[in-house]
Amino acid sequence: MSQQTQGLFSYSLIVFDNDACRSPEPVVKEFLGMGPELVYEVEPVQNLSLARNRCLTHATGDYVAIIDDDEYADSRWLLSLYTTQPGFRAAVLNFHYDEYGSRQVPPDHPHEPV
């Protein structure tokens, strides 16, 4: 859960559980107080769009980064997003990860991974 920021930004986490049984809740509670602000919410209707939209209504920062429970983000994921965005003035950034968690940048991409 630890993300490198190099002091450039702060972040908080909003976990939106899309499981009405709340099965991930015990794991999320283990992380409370261990790092950045952490909010746990449940979207009882299993629908990815509903969960992401509810997440967006709770977001308070200038940027929003969304990752699903079956994806892996290394410790520089947020830093990579933050430092890449200004070069493109992008409203949306998307990085692809391989099965080992290494970020894959398309060959024609002008920036190397951070």
N, C-alpha and C positions, 0 to 999 in steps of 0.2 A: 504494500500500500504506500510505501515511501516513494515520493517523487522528488527529483532534483529540480530546484528552481533557480539556483545561482543568485538568489536574492532579487530576481527580476519581478516576481509576482508572488502572490499568496493564492491559496485555493481552499475550497471546501468540497466535501463529497456529499452527494445526495444518492442514496441507494433506493431505487424503486424496485421493489419486489413484485414480480408479476405472477406470483404463486399465492392463491387464496389461502393455502395451508400455512403460509409463512415459514416454509422449511429453511430458508437461509437466515432467518432472524437470529438464531443463536450464534452463528458465525460472525454476523455483522456486529452484534453486541460485544464480542471479544475485542473489537477494534475501537470501541468508544473510549475516548480519552487518551488514545495512543498517538495521535497525530493531528491532522487538520480537523476542523469542525466536520462532524459526520451526522447526517440526518437520514433516518430510515422511514420510508413510507411504503404503503402497499397499494397496488392497483389490482383489485380483486378480479377484474375481468382480464382473462389471458388474451392480450392483444398488444403487440409490440408498439404500434402507433399510439394507443392510449397511454401506455406506460411512458413513452418518450415525451408525449405532449404534457403529461402531468409533471414530469421532471422539469420541463421548460418553464412551467408556471411557477415552480419553486426556485428557479435559478435567479441569483441576484448579481452575478458578476458581469464583466464586460464580455467574457467569452464562455462558451459552454463546450465541454468535451464529453462525448458519450461513448461508452464502451459496454459491450454485452458480456454476460457472465461466461460465455464460452470463448472469450478472447483474452489475450495476454498482453499487458503493457509493461515494458521494461521501465526502469527507474527514470529514464530520460524522455518518456513519452510526452508528458505535458510540456516540458522544455522544448522539445522538437516542434511541437505544434505552435508554441508561443513565438519561437524565433523564426519559423518559416513563414508565418502569416503576413508580416509586413512586406516581405519581398513580392508578394502576389496581391496584396490588398484583398485577400480572399475573404469571402463571407463564410465559406465552408472549406475545410481541409479534411482529407481522408488518407490515412496511411494503411497499407496492407501489411499483414504479418504472416510469416510462414508458420509451419507447424512447430518450429522451435522458438518462436517469439521474436525472430529477427525482422526488423522492418525492411520491407522490400520497396525500393523506390523505382518507378518506371525508368527505363534507360534514357528517355528523352527529357527527364526531369532535370532542371538546371541546378538544383541544390543537392549536395550530398547529405546523408543523414547526420544529425548532430550527435 
